[in-house]
């Protein structure tokens, strides 16, 4: 009969320590050493964080004075790195950065397996060409570059273009699935110009009109009246790994308190307000960006005249596909 010392005795501790050492030498490990083995629910990977637009923009402009667009990675961006993360990403699955393209510049054509999107913040005259379709970029536009689609950026206007880059590099890289290929020429051939019927672009003017037409009575209490961007051909999510939304809140309106397993990155399109998340008060205004990691309680409130509009991107499709997307709401205040 198998004999062992009573649990918690010095003899057991000594024997277990020797066994742990032996297993480590064999590249093995006992389940008893697995951290959080009996965790009953997720724990946020990091606290929420807010980036002030004045800081982001000034840093990006300074980078534009120092660094050419092809002086390294073929793109000029400032990345949003959430404090507390083990890697310098915005979330474990979705990363966001802010890109600057000056008049006359070209960001060379390439393609990669990660899916990406652009949400235009300011400027006119810039464009993204996706698989031959040259898409003119205006503030409020959402432009998609799905995985393994050729894309390049350029600028025919007079003032710098600035936009948000969102992509699923952290997730795709975790799967060891990153492939990258440069186009043979600096730019790809253009087969159409300015088409808004392509599924690669959602025009800001149309999205804002749809948002204003949304009824407050039918709104999701966790978001407010919202436009969820979907593929017009299939109804699928914005990209296979990302869902994007445009939401509005009237002055003084606040959402219910909610949490979801999905990570959410926000950009304040217009207005000012406050988000209470993870015990922190994030006070935001037009241009600011903030992140709320998964399974963090959050509640939004618009405070300035005219209400507020928030653009958001999240990794909901990833969690949904694995059956681990959960959402909880409560009418209790986050205060």
C-alpha positions as CSV (number, residue, x, y, z in Angstrom):
1,X,0.0,0.0,0.0
2,X,1.2,3.5,-0.9
3,X,2.4,5.4,2.2
4,X,2.8,9.2,2.5
5,X,3.5,11.5,5.3
6,X,0.6,13.6,6.7
7,X,-0.1,16.7,4.6
8,X,1.8,19.8,5.6
9,X,4.5,18.0,7.7
10,X,8.2,18.9,7.4
11,X,8.8,15.5,5.9
12,X,6.3,16.0,3.1
13,X,7.6,19.5,2.4
14,X,11.2,18.2,2.2
15,X,10.2,15.3,-0.1
16,X,8.1,17.6,-2.3
17,X,11.0,20.1,-2.6
18,X,13.3,17.3,-3.8
19,X,10.7,16.0,-6.2
20,X,10.1,19.5,-7.6
21,X,13.9,19.8,-8.2
22,X,14.0,16.4,-9.9
23,X,11.0,17.3,-12.1
24,X,12.6,20.6,-13.1
25,X,15.7,18.7,-14.3
26,X,13.4,16.5,-16.5
27,X,11.5,19.5,-17.9
28,X,8.4,18.4,-16.0
29,X,6.3,20.1,-13.3
30,X,3.7,19.0,-10.8
31,X,0.2,20.5,-11.1
32,X,0.6,21.6,-7.5
33,X,3.0,24.3,-8.6
34,X,0.6,25.7,-11.2
35,X,-0.2,29.3,-10.2
36,X,-3.9,30.2,-9.9
37,X,-4.9,26.6,-10.6
38,X,-8.1,27.0,-8.6
39,X,-9.1,30.5,-9.9
40,X,-12.8,30.8,-10.2
41,X,-12.9,33.7,-12.7
42,X,-10.5,35.8,-14.8
43,X,-8.3,38.5,-13.3
44,X,-7.7,41.6,-15.4
45,X,-4.2,41.5,-17.0
46,X,-3.5,45.2,-16.0
47,X,-5.3,48.3,-14.7
48,X,-7.2,50.5,-17.1
49,X,-5.2,53.3,-18.6
50,X,-5.8,56.6,-20.3
51,X,-3.6,58.5,-22.8
52,X,-4.1,62.2,-23.2
53,X,-4.4,63.3,-26.9
54,X,-2.2,66.3,-26.3
55,X,0.6,64.0,-25.2
56,X,0.1,61.5,-28.0
57,X,-0.2,64.1,-30.7
58,X,2.8,66.2,-29.7
59,X,5.0,63.1,-29.4
60,X,3.9,62.0,-32.9
61,X,4.5,65.4,-34.4
62,X,8.0,65.5,-32.9
63,X,8.6,62.0,-34.3
64,X,7.6,63.3,-37.7
65,X,10.3,66.0,-37.4
66,X,13.0,63.5,-36.5
67,X,12.1,60.2,-38.3
68,X,11.3,59.5,-41.9
69,X,8.4,57.3,-42.6
70,X,10.7,54.6,-44.1
71,X,13.4,55.1,-41.4
72,X,13.0,51.7,-39.8
73,X,9.7,49.8,-39.8
74,X,8.1,51.4,-42.9
75,X,5.6,53.2,-40.8
76,X,5.7,56.1,-38.3
77,X,3.6,55.4,-35.3
78,X,3.5,56.0,-31.5
79,X,2.3,52.8,-29.7
80,X,-0.1,52.6,-26.8
81,X,1.7,50.4,-24.2
82,X,-0.5,49.6,-21.2
83,X,1.3,49.8,-17.9
84,X,1.3,46.5,-16.0
85,X,1.4,44.3,-19.2
86,X,4.2,41.9,-19.4
87,X,4.7,42.9,-23.1
88,X,4.4,46.4,-24.6
89,X,1.0,45.9,-26.1
90,X,-2.3,47.7,-25.5
91,X,-4.0,44.4,-24.7
92,X,-2.9,40.7,-24.9
93,X,-4.7,40.3,-28.2
94,X,-5.2,43.7,-29.8
95,X,-2.6,46.5,-30.2
96,X,-3.2,50.1,-31.0
97,X,-0.9,52.9,-32.2
98,X,-1.2,56.3,-33.8
99,X,0.2,56.9,-37.2
100,X,1.3,60.1,-38.9
101,X,1.7,60.5,-42.7
102,X,2.9,63.8,-44.0
103,X,2.0,65.3,-47.5
104,X,3.9,63.5,-50.2
105,X,4.9,60.6,-48.1
106,X,4.3,56.9,-49.1
107,X,4.1,54.1,-46.6
108,X,5.2,51.1,-48.8
109,X,2.9,48.3,-49.9
110,X,3.0,45.0,-48.0
111,X,0.8,42.4,-46.6
112,X,0.7,40.3,-43.4
113,X,-1.4,37.6,-41.8
114,X,-2.5,39.9,-39.0
115,X,-5.7,41.9,-39.6
116,X,-5.6,45.6,-39.2
117,X,-7.8,48.7,-39.2
118,X,-7.5,52.5,-39.4
119,X,-9.7,55.0,-37.7
120,X,-9.1,58.5,-39.1
121,X,-8.6,61.3,-36.6
122,X,-7.5,64.3,-38.5
123,X,-6.4,65.6,-41.9
124,X,-7.5,65.3,-45.5
125,X,-5.9,64.0,-48.8
126,X,-4.6,60.8,-47.4
127,X,-5.5,57.4,-48.8
128,X,-5.1,53.7,-48.2
129,X,-5.0,51.3,-51.2
130,X,-6.2,47.8,-50.4
131,X,-6.0,45.1,-53.1
132,X,-6.0,47.8,-55.8
133,X,-8.8,49.9,-54.3
134,X,-7.6,53.4,-53.5
135,X,-9.7,54.6,-50.6
136,X,-9.7,58.3,-49.8
137,X,-9.4,58.9,-46.0
138,X,-11.4,61.5,-44.1
139,X,-11.9,62.1,-40.4
140,X,-14.3,59.5,-38.9
141,X,-13.6,56.9,-41.6
142,X,-12.9,53.3,-40.6
143,X,-10.7,51.6,-43.2
144,X,-9.9,47.8,-43.0
145,X,-6.9,45.9,-44.2
146,X,-7.8,42.3,-43.6
147,X,-5.1,39.7,-43.1
148,X,-3.0,38.9,-46.2
149,X,-4.5,41.8,-48.2
150,X,-2.0,44.1,-50.0
151,X,-2.1,47.7,-48.6
152,X,-0.2,50.9,-48.8
153,X,-0.7,54.5,-47.6
154,X,-0.1,57.8,-49.2
155,X,-0.8,61.5,-49.0
156,X,-1.9,63.8,-51.8
157,X,-3.1,66.6,-49.5
158,X,-1.5,69.6,-47.8
159,X,-1.8,68.8,-44.1
160,X,-0.6,65.8,-42.1
161,X,-2.9,62.8,-41.7
162,X,-3.2,61.1,-38.3
163,X,-5.1,57.9,-37.6
164,X,-5.4,55.0,-35.2
165,X,-3.9,51.7,-36.2
166,X,-5.5,48.7,-34.6
167,X,-4.3,45.2,-35.3
168,X,-4.2,41.7,-33.9
169,X,-0.5,41.1,-33.9
170,X,-0.3,40.0,-30.2
171,X,-2.9,37.3,-30.8
172,X,-1.6,36.2,-34.2
173,X,2.0,36.2,-32.9
174,X,1.0,34.1,-29.9
175,X,-0.3,31.5,-32.4
176,X,3.1,31.7,-34.2
177,X,1.2,32.7,-37.3
178,X,2.9,35.9,-38.4
179,X,3.8,36.0,-42.1
180,X,4.9,39.2,-43.9
181,X,5.6,40.0,-47.5
182,X,6.7,43.3,-49.2
183,X,5.0,44.2,-52.6
184,X,7.5,44.1,-55.5
185,X,7.0,47.8,-56.0
186,X,6.7,50.7,-53.5
187,X,3.0,51.0,-54.4
188,X,0.5,48.5,-55.8
189,X,-1.4,49.2,-59.0
190,X,-4.7,51.1,-58.5
191,X,-7.8,49.5,-60.1
192,X,-10.4,51.8,-58.6
193,X,-10.5,55.2,-56.8
194,X,-12.7,56.5,-54.1
195,X,-15.2,53.6,-54.0
196,X,-17.4,53.6,-50.9
197,X,-19.2,50.4,-51.9
198,X,-16.1,48.3,-51.0
199,X,-16.3,46.4,-47.7
200,X,-12.9,47.9,-46.8
201,X,-14.2,51.3,-45.8
202,X,-17.0,52.7,-43.6
203,X,-17.4,56.4,-44.3
204,X,-17.5,58.6,-41.2
205,X,-20.3,60.8,-42.4
206,X,-22.5,57.8,-43.0
207,X,-21.6,56.2,-39.6
208,X,-22.4,59.4,-37.7
209,X,-25.8,59.7,-39.5
210,X,-26.6,56.1,-38.6
211,X,-25.6,56.8,-35.0
212,X,-27.8,59.8,-34.7
213,X,-30.7,57.8,-36.0
214,X,-30.3,55.1,-33.3
215,X,-33.1,55.1,-30.7
216,X,-32.2,55.7,-27.1
217,X,-35.0,53.4,-26.1
218,X,-33.5,50.4,-28.0
219,X,-29.9,51.1,-26.9
220,X,-27.8,48.5,-25.1
221,X,-27.5,50.0,-21.5
222,X,-23.8,49.1,-21.4
223,X,-23.0,51.1,-24.5
224,X,-25.7,53.6,-25.2
225,X,-27.0,54.1,-28.8
226,X,-24.5,52.3,-30.9
227,X,-23.5,51.5,-34.5
228,X,-21.6,48.1,-34.7
229,X,-19.5,47.9,-37.8
230,X,-20.1,44.6,-39.8
231,X,-19.2,43.3,-43.2
232,X,-22.1,44.4,-45.4
233,X,-21.7,41.3,-47.6
234,X,-22.0,38.7,-44.8
235,X,-23.0,40.5,-41.5
236,X,-19.8,39.2,-39.9
237,X,-17.8,41.2,-37.4
238,X,-15.6,44.1,-38.5
239,X,-12.6,41.6,-38.8
240,X,-12.4,38.0,-37.6
241,X,-10.5,39.1,-34.5
242,X,-12.0,42.5,-33.9
243,X,-15.4,44.2,-33.3
244,X,-15.6,48.0,-33.7
245,X,-18.4,50.2,-32.4
246,X,-19.4,53.9,-32.5
247,X,-21.5,54.9,-29.5
248,X,-23.0,58.1,-28.2
249,X,-24.1,59.4,-24.8
250,X,-26.2,62.4,-24.1
251,X,-24.9,65.0,-21.6
252,X,-25.3,63.6,-18.1
253,X,-26.2,60.1,-19.5
254,X,-24.3,57.2,-18.0
255,X,-24.2,53.6,-18.9
256,X,-24.9,50.7,-16.5
257,X,-22.0,49.2,-14.8
258,X,-20.7,46.2,-16.8
259,X,-17.8,44.0,-17.3
260,X,-16.9,41.6,-20.2
261,X,-14.1,39.1,-20.8
262,X,-13.2,41.0,-23.9
263,X,-10.5,43.7,-23.9
264,X,-11.8,47.1,-25.1
265,X,-9.8,50.1,-26.5
266,X,-11.6,53.4,-26.7
267,X,-11.1,56.7,-28.6
268,X,-13.0,59.8,-27.7
269,X,-14.3,61.1,-31.1
270,X,-16.1,64.0,-29.5
271,X,-17.1,65.4,-26.2
272,X,-15.9,64.9,-22.6
273,X,-16.8,62.7,-19.7
274,X,-15.6,60.1,-17.2
275,X,-15.2,56.3,-17.1
276,X,-15.0,54.6,-13.8
277,X,-13.1,51.4,-14.3
278,X,-11.2,49.0,-12.1
279,X,-11.4,51.5,-9.2
280,X,-9.9,54.3,-11.3
281,X,-11.5,57.5,-12.6
282,X,-10.5,58.1,-16.2
283,X,-11.5,61.7,-17.2
284,X,-11.5,62.0,-20.9
285,X,-12.0,64.6,-23.6
286,X,-11.9,64.7,-27.4
287,X,-9.0,62.8,-28.9
288,X,-8.1,60.9,-25.7
289,X,-7.6,57.1,-25.8
290,X,-8.1,54.6,-23.0
291,X,-8.1,50.9,-22.5
292,X,-10.3,48.7,-20.2
293,X,-8.8,45.2,-19.9
294,X,-11.1,42.2,-19.9
295,X,-13.2,41.4,-16.8
296,X,-12.9,44.9,-15.4
297,X,-16.0,46.7,-14.2
298,X,-16.6,49.9,-16.2
299,X,-19.2,52.6,-16.4
300,X,-19.2,55.6,-18.8
301,X,-20.7,59.1,-18.3
302,X,-20.8,62.0,-20.7
303,X,-20.4,65.4,-19.0
304,X,-19.8,68.2,-21.5
305,X,-22.3,70.0,-23.5
306,X,-23.3,68.2,-26.6
307,X,-22.8,64.7,-25.2
308,X,-20.0,62.4,-26.3
309,X,-19.1,59.9,-29.0
310,X,-16.8,57.0,-28.4
311,X,-15.2,54.7,-31.0
312,X,-14.1,51.3,-29.6
313,X,-12.4,48.2,-30.8
314,X,-12.4,44.9,-28.9
315,X,-11.3,41.3,-29.3
316,X,-14.9,39.9,-28.8
317,X,-14.8,37.7,-31.9
318,X,-11.8,35.8,-30.5
319,X,-13.4,35.1,-27.2
320,X,-16.7,34.3,-28.8
321,X,-15.2,31.8,-31.1
322,X,-13.7,29.9,-28.2
323,X,-16.9,30.1,-26.1
324,X,-15.5,32.3,-23.4
325,X,-17.2,35.7,-24.1
326,X,-19.1,36.6,-21.0
327,X,-20.8,39.9,-20.1
328,X,-22.2,41.0,-16.8
329,X,-24.1,44.1,-16.0
330,X,-25.5,45.7,-12.8
331,X,-27.5,48.8,-12.0
332,X,-25.2,49.5,-9.0
333,X,-23.0,52.6,-9.3
334,X,-19.3,52.1,-9.8
335,X,-18.7,54.9,-7.3
